[in-house]
Amino acid sequence: MSGELKAAYENDPAAKSYFEIILCYPGVHALLIHRISHKLYEWNFPAVVPRLISHVGRFLTGIEIHPGAKIGNEVFIDHGMGVVIGETAEVGDKVVIFQGAVLGGTGRKKGSKRHPTVGSFVTVGAGSILLGPITVGDNVKIGAGAVVLKDIPPDSTAVGVPARIVRHKGQKVADLEHGRIDDPMQAKLHEIDARIRAVEKKSGIVRGPEEEAGKDAE
């Protein structure tokens, strides 16, 4: 419990005291409840017991952590509403997870590794989604709203849908500004327009000035 308190106090500038954290931080409450349910899960209690405890935690905090998930020390879930951490997920030490983040699974084979493994000193941005048995290395930052479907090497920053690495070991790989990341929908529309133009050219169709002006204004 002390690790969760320390993590909350160090990572949230709004935290004024440990007493406030104990009373008012659902991320801390969720992790404490998970410690109990996970221990019962490891002790092979009837599955319904740890699941019921985790369900109570979800009801109280809005944070869903499966009893089977392995979570390291000094992890901080900030705000937390909507956070989901699946059964075979693994989270390292000193990880910060923001609201709405999902460590989700792929596949339906029981007993298989279906969820992400997240290293230590990782920041998982608000609304980001990590899917499948991928590995996120140490010292990684995942931007808000990113969808991570592949492994992320250590010391990297990843943003976008699907996520791409924009910084690695302090070196800029691509533009980090979210507003300047390529819009996949816009790119697809340009591709469709190019195909239409090719068909029109083969068919001998000529666009009028108004149509060309509309295209140039995009």
N, C-alpha and C positions, 0 to 999 in steps of 0.2 A: 504493500500500500504506500509506503514512504516514497518508493520510486515514482509512482504515479503523481503524488503530490509535488515532488521536486520537479518533475517534467512539466507539470501544469504551471508552476510558479515561474520556471525559467523561460517557458515558451510563450506565455500569454502576458503581455505588458499590462493588461487590465486587471490581473490578479493582484489584490492588495495584501492578502494574508492567507495562510494555510487554512485558517478557520473558514474563510469565505469559500475556498476551493472545496473543502469537505462538504459544505452545505449546498453549494450552487453549481457544481460542475458535473453535468451528466456524463461526460467522457470518462471522468475518474470513477464515477459510480458504475458505469458499464464495465470498465476494466476490472474493478473489484469483484463484481458479480461473475465475470468471466473466469477469474482466478479460481473461484469456488467451483463453478460448473466444469471447468477443464480438469481440475484435480479429481473430481468424481468420475469424469470421463476416463481419465487415465487409470483409475482404480477399478474400472469395469463395472461400475454400478449399472443397474438396469437403465437402458438408454433413455427411458422416459424421464428419469430423475434429473440428469444434467440438462436435458432439453427443456424441461419445464422451468428450471432455474433461469436458463438463458432467455426463455420466452418472457418470464417476469421482468428480466432486465430490459428486454426490448420494449415492453409495455411502459416501463418507468422512464426510460431514457430516449427511446426512438432510435437506439443503436442495436443492430442485430449482429451478434458474434456467435458463431457455432461453437459448441463446447469443444470440438475437436481441433479448432484453430490454435496454432502455437504462436504466442505473442511474447516478445522479449521484455527487457527491463526499460524503465523510464520512457515508455511510450505515452504520447499525448494525443488524445482525440479532441480536437478543438470544435466547440459547438456540438457537432456530432450527429445532429438529426439526419437520418437517412443513410448513415454509414452501414455497410454490409460487409462482413468478413466471413468467408465460407469455410467449410469443414476442413479442407486440406491446406488452407492458407497458412503461411509462415511469415511472421513479421519479426525483424531483428530488433536491436536495441536503439533507443533514442530516435524513434521514428515519430514523425508528426503527421497525423491524418486529419484532413479538414472535412467539413460536413458534406454529405452526399457522395462520398467516395465509396467505390464498390471494388472489393477483391472477389471477383466472381469466378465460377467454374464453367468448364466446357466438358462435354461428354457425360455419359450416364453409367459408366462402369463402376460398380461399387468396389471400394478398396483401392482405387487408382488415384494417382495424384491429379487433381482437377483444377486446383486453384493456384494463384501466384505465390512465389517466394520472394519476399522483399527483404533486402539487406538492412544494414544499420545506417543510422544518420540519413535517412531518406525522408523527403517531404512529399506527401501525396496530396495534390491540390484539390480544392473543392469541386465536387461533381465529376471527378475523374473516374474512369472505369478501367480496371486491369482484369483481363480475362484469360483463363486457361493456366496451364502449368508453366508459365513463363518465369524468368528470373530477373529481378531488378537488383542491380548491384549496389554496393555501398555508396554513400554520398551522392545519391541521385535526387534530382528535383523533377517532379512531374507536374506540369502546368494544370491550371484549372480547366476542367472539361475535356481533358485529353482522354483518348481511348487507346490503351496500350495492349497490343496483341502480340508483340514480339519481345524478346529479351532486350533489356537496356543495360549496357556495360557500366561499370562503376564510374564515378566522377563525371556524370553526364546530366544534361537538362533535356527533357523531352516535352514537346507540346504538340497540340493539333489532333485532328481526326482523319485517318489514324495517326497515332503519335509518331513524331520523327525527332531525331536528336538534333538539337540546335547548338549545343555546346558540349564539348568533351575535354576534360582535363584543363579547363580554363580557356580553351581555344574555341572561338566562334566557328560553328559548322554551317549554320544558316541563320536567317533573321529571327530574332527572338521576339519581336514585337507582334503581339497577337493580331493586331489590326492589319498587319501586312502579310500574314500567312495566306498562301493561296487558298482561294475559295473553291472547293471541288465542284460545287454546283455551277458556279460561273464558268469554270473550265469545261464542264460537260456541255453547257449551253453553247459555248463557242465551237466545240467540236461538232455538235448537231448542226449549227448554222453553216459550218464549213462543208459538211456533207450535202446540205440542201443546195448550197451554191454550186457544188460540183454536179449535182443532178440537173440543176437549172441550166448550167453551161452546156451539158450534153444534150439537153432538150431544146436548146436555143431560146430559153426564156431570159428576157432582159428585165432587170429590176428598174422600177421608176425612180426618179430623183427623191421622192418622199421616202421611199423604202430605204434607200441608201443613206439618207440623212438620219433616219431613225437608227440605223445600224451604227453610224459614226458617233451618235450621241451616247451610246452605251459605254 
